[in-house]
Every structure is written in structure tokens, then in C-alpha cells.
Amino acid sequence: MSEYLAENGIVAVRVDDRMIHGQVATRWIPDSKATRAMVVNERASTNDMVRTTNKMATPAGVSLSMLAPTKAAENFNNGNYVGQRVFVVGPNVADIYELFQLGVKLKRVNLGNVTQNTGETFVLNKTVRVNLAEKEMLREMRDAGIEITCQFQTTDAVIHCTSVLD
């Protein structure tokens, strides 16, 4: 995993509809050397069952935040995580797009497991299917200079999704 550390503390951003689970907990978070995992999603931030399961899946020694996108953006933009290493995961492209719209500086967004979409979708990778609205969100982020990649596991090759979004 190629590492980056933004001035706001973000070391990685991933869209994964399973949030914190097996491979995120055992590979993505440790490989990024994250000190904090952050699930960004309105529903997850208020659902006790989702909060509990994500807490149980978070590796020992790693702090967990489960925040609505607006609260996460406020915290990032206020510098609350400077000096930390934050692994951000959202279950939907829209969660990460909202951070972007609210001014959170992002360098890269990895699409790992986006399989919940049905109907007309665009296949970006074997585990990434986006709908038209998500494709537009990703295109807007890409056009703003954010690298959009597809990578299921940390050991898989990084696929740059630049041209496939056109």
C-alpha cells in the first residue's frame, strides 16, 4: 500500500460497503499504520448494532470514530486529527463525496467493495459497481485532483480508475 499523510491526519480513504470487517481490520488498517479508524456514515453513526459490530472488528490499540459526514468534516477541518493516522472508510461513495464537498482535503479514494448497487451500474472492477450518480461524484472528485483507485486487498494491484470514469 503506498502511504500518504495529509495535513489533516488522513492516511487512507476507502469505500467498502462492509465498513470495518475482516480484511479492513487485518490488512488495510494495520498496513496503513492507522492509529484511528473512522467510519463515515449517517446511519452507522447512530445505529447501536452497527457501532458495536464495528467496534468489535477494530484492531486492538486503534481508536474508532463513527461519525456522520458533517461531523467528520467539521473535525477534520478543525484539525482535530493532526498528528494521528486516520483510516477513513465509508460504506457508500456518497459518504466520501460529502466529505469532499464539505472541504476535507483528500488525496486518494480507494474503491474496495461497492457491490450494493442494483439496476443500471458501471463495473469499474470485479468488486466495484457504481450507479450513474456515484460515477458523477467520482468524476467530480477526480477532476478536482483526487486519485480514484480500485483495490480489493492490499496485495492486489492498484487500478487507477481515471479513464473508466469518462
NORNOR-V912169 format. One record per helix or strand. SS is the DSSP state (helix for helix, strand for strand). FROM is the first residue (numbers start at 1). TO is the last residue. If there is no record, write none. Layout:
ss=SS from=FROM to=TO
ss=SS from=FROM to=TO
This chain:
ss=strand from=10 to=16
ss=helix from=22 to=31
ss=strand from=36 to=40
ss=helix from=42 to=46
ss=helix from=48 to=57
ss=strand from=63 to=67
ss=helix from=69 to=77
ss=strand from=86 to=90
ss=helix from=93 to=101
ss=strand from=108 to=114
ss=strand from=122 to=125
ss=strand from=128 to=130
ss=helix from=132 to=143
ss=strand from=147 to=150
ss=strand from=159 to=160
ss=helix from=163 to=165
